[in-house]
């Protein structure tokens, strides 16, 4: 009888201790974030460390999360989407713009910054897409910038086509701007923030003009984070969008924008 009572006592004691001790935290899910580390000031390497607006933003989004932890991986731009398709990466932070083609296969976050399409050239005399007729440029195949120029050629078949040169993703934005400066190509179409940042940092003798007229749709100039279009991506999208709203409300987005872009490129975003 005493043995039974003693056994019951120890069972009860074990149950009490189990309730008193904190439960072991569930392992966090690792989210691998693909980035090319070559699109300053959005994403780049500084002293071999990931840095840039997109990187700092993702860190702020996942800071304190009990469910997720973020891990960055440098990937050639051309391999980012195929890597997401294959499940190697769960999201990407790489100054992505919206396109209908991408929206068919991937999920977008709420917008995280707003800039403008811009043209870099030696004289700054190209201000609209029509000014680029017969001029030469270097682009990455499959990029938004390539699509804009390709569509202009398609829609203006009676005019002299823009001379589009497709380059490997190993040719950096800085190298392409150097080619403009050297006269190897006439212009570069890109994001205004990136163009101005690199030209200033490198001391290049180039001018940047925002593209006049309508380019794309209402999402023109907006930047997004990208996710796989599956159940995991949907959960991530929901989590990230919730955090973006918090970071916009508490001023973190504006602080990061001023630090990396030198100005406020977020207050105009829809809250």
C-alpha positions in Angstrom: 0.0 0.0 0.0 2.8 2.3 1.0 4.6 1.5 -2.3 1.4 2.4 -4.3 1.1 5.7 -2.4 4.7 6.5 -2.9 4.5 5.8 -6.6 1.4 7.9 -6.9 3.2 10.7 -5.1 6.2 10.6 -7.5 3.8 10.6 -10.5 2.0 13.6 -9.2 5.3 15.3 -8.4 6.6 14.7 -11.9 3.4 16.1 -13.4 3.7 19.3 -11.2 7.3 19.8 -12.2 6.4 19.3 -15.9 3.8 22.0 -15.7 6.2 24.3 -13.7 9.1 24.0 -16.1 8.9 26.1 -19.4 8.1 24.1 -22.4 11.0 23.5 -24.8 10.7 26.0 -27.6 9.9 24.6 -31.0 12.7 24.8 -33.6 12.4 27.9 -35.8 11.8 27.4 -39.5 14.7 28.6 -41.6 13.7 30.9 -44.4 16.5 31.0 -47.1 16.4 34.4 -48.7 18.0 34.6 -52.2 19.8 37.9 -53.2 22.4 38.7 -55.8 24.4 41.0 -53.5 25.0 43.3 -56.5 22.2 45.7 -56.6 23.3 48.6 -54.3 21.9 50.2 -52.3 19.2 47.4 -52.1 21.5 44.5 -51.7 25.3 44.2 -51.6 28.2 42.9 -49.6 30.2 45.1 -47.2 33.2 43.6 -45.5 31.9 40.2 -46.7 28.6 40.8 -44.9 25.2 41.2 -46.4 24.0 44.7 -46.4 21.6 47.1 -48.1 18.0 48.3 -47.7 16.4 45.0 -48.6 18.8 43.1 -46.3 18.2 45.4 -43.3 14.5 45.3 -44.0 14.3 41.5 -44.0 16.4 41.4 -40.8 13.9 43.8 -39.2 10.9 41.7 -40.4 12.2 38.5 -38.9 13.7 40.1 -35.7 12.1 38.5 -32.6 10.1 36.0 -34.6 9.3 32.8 -32.7 8.4 31.0 -35.8 11.0 31.9 -38.4 14.7 32.8 -38.8 16.2 34.2 -42.0 19.3 33.1 -43.8 20.7 35.0 -46.8 22.4 33.4 -49.7 24.1 35.1 -52.6 22.7 33.9 -55.9 23.2 35.0 -59.5 20.1 37.0 -60.5 19.2 34.6 -63.3 19.1 31.7 -60.8 16.9 33.3 -58.1 13.6 32.4 -59.6 14.6 28.9 -60.7 15.9 28.4 -57.2 12.6 29.4 -55.7 10.9 27.0 -58.2 13.1 24.2 -57.0 12.4 25.0 -53.3 16.1 25.9 -52.5 14.9 29.4 -51.5 11.7 30.4 -49.8 11.9 34.1 -50.7 14.0 36.7 -52.4 15.0 40.3 -51.6 16.5 41.8 -54.7 14.7 45.1 -55.7 12.0 43.1 -57.5 9.4 45.1 -59.5 5.9 43.7 -60.3 5.0 42.0 -63.5 2.0 40.1 -64.6 4.2 37.2 -65.8 5.9 36.9 -62.4 2.6 37.2 -60.6 1.4 34.0 -62.4 4.2 32.0 -60.7 5.2 33.9 -57.6 3.7 35.8 -54.6 4.6 39.4 -53.9 4.8 41.2 -50.6 3.2 44.6 -50.0 5.4 47.3 -51.6 8.5 48.2 -49.6 9.8 51.2 -51.5 8.9 53.4 -54.4 11.4 54.8 -56.9 11.3 55.6 -60.6 12.5 54.1 -63.8 15.5 56.2 -65.0 17.9 56.5 -67.9 21.6 56.9 -67.3 23.6 58.4 -70.2 26.7 60.7 -70.8 24.7 63.8 -71.6 21.4 63.1 -69.9 19.4 63.9 -73.0 17.3 60.7 -73.0 14.2 61.4 -71.0 11.6 59.2 -72.6 11.5 55.7 -74.1 10.9 57.3 -77.6 14.3 59.0 -77.2 16.0 55.6 -77.1 15.1 54.6 -80.7 18.2 53.3 -82.4 20.3 53.6 -79.2 22.2 50.7 -77.6 21.8 49.2 -74.1 22.8 46.2 -72.1 20.3 44.2 -70.1 19.8 40.9 -68.3 17.4 38.6 -70.2 14.1 38.2 -68.3 14.5 41.4 -66.3 11.7 44.1 -66.1 14.0 46.5 -67.8 14.5 44.2 -70.7 10.8 43.6 -71.0 10.1 47.3 -71.1 12.5 47.9 -74.0 11.4 44.7 -75.8 7.8 45.9 -75.6 8.7 49.3 -77.0 10.4 47.7 -80.0 7.3 45.5 -80.5 4.9 48.4 -80.3 7.1 50.6 -82.6 8.0 48.3 -85.4 7.9 51.1 -87.9 10.7 53.0 -86.0 14.3 52.2 -85.6 14.6 49.5 -82.8 16.4 50.0 -79.6 19.6 48.0 -79.9 19.3 45.6 -77.0 22.5 43.6 -76.0 21.9 40.8 -73.5 24.7 40.3 -71.1 25.5 37.6 -68.6 24.5 38.1 -65.0 28.1 38.2 -64.0 28.3 41.6 -65.7 27.5 43.9 -62.8 25.5 47.1 -62.9 28.7 49.0 -62.2 30.4 47.4 -65.2 27.5 48.3 -67.5 27.5 51.9 -66.3 31.3 52.0 -67.0 30.4 50.8 -70.6 28.1 53.8 -70.9 30.8 56.1 -69.7 33.3 54.5 -72.1 30.9 55.0 -75.0 30.5 51.2 -75.6 26.7 51.6 -75.2 24.5 54.7 -75.2 22.4 54.3 -72.1 21.2 52.1 -69.3 17.6 51.8 -68.1 17.3 51.0 -64.4 16.0 52.0 -61.0 16.8 55.6 -60.2 18.0 54.9 -56.7 20.5 52.3 -57.8 21.8 54.4 -60.7 22.3 57.6 -58.6 24.0 55.6 -55.8 26.5 53.8 -58.0 27.3 56.9 -60.2 27.9 59.0 -57.1 30.0 56.3 -55.3 32.1 55.6 -58.3 32.5 59.3 -59.3 31.2 58.6 -62.8 30.6 61.3 -65.3 27.1 60.3 -66.1 23.7 61.9 -65.7 20.4 60.3 -64.7 16.9 61.3 -65.9 13.6 59.9 -64.6 11.7 58.3 -67.5 8.9 60.6 -68.6 5.5 59.3 -69.5 3.8 56.1 -68.5 6.0 53.0 -68.1 4.1 49.9 -67.1 1.0 50.1 -64.8 0.0 51.5 -61.5 2.6 49.4 -59.8 5.4 51.2 -61.8 8.4 52.0 -59.6 7.2 49.9 -56.6 9.6 47.3 -55.1 8.5 44.0 -53.5 9.8 41.0 -51.8 9.1 37.7 -53.6 7.8 34.3 -52.4 7.1 30.9 -53.8 3.5 30.5 -54.9 2.7 27.6 -52.6 1.4 27.0 -49.0 4.7 27.9 -47.4 4.9 31.1 -49.5 1.4 32.1 -48.6 2.2 31.8 -44.8 5.4 33.7 -45.3 3.6 36.4 -47.3 1.0 36.9 -44.6 3.7 37.1 -41.9 5.9 39.5 -43.8 3.0 41.8 -44.8 1.9 42.0 -41.2 5.5 43.0 -40.2 5.8 45.5 -43.0 2.7 47.4 -41.7 4.2 47.4 -38.2 7.6 48.7 -39.5 6.0 51.4 -41.6 3.9 52.6 -38.7 6.8 52.7 -36.2 9.0 54.6 -38.6 11.5 51.8 -39.3 10.9 51.8 -43.1 11.5 55.6 -43.2 14.7 55.2 -41.1 16.1 52.5 -43.4 15.1 54.5 -46.5 17.0 57.5 -45.4 20.0 55.5 -44.3 20.4 53.5 -47.6 18.6 55.7 -50.2 19.5 59.2 -48.8 15.8 60.1 -48.7 12.2 59.1 -48.0 11.0 56.6 -50.6 8.4 54.9 -48.4 6.0 57.4 -47.0 4.0 57.4 -50.3 3.4 53.7 -50.0 -0.2 52.7 -49.3 -0.7 51.9 -45.6 
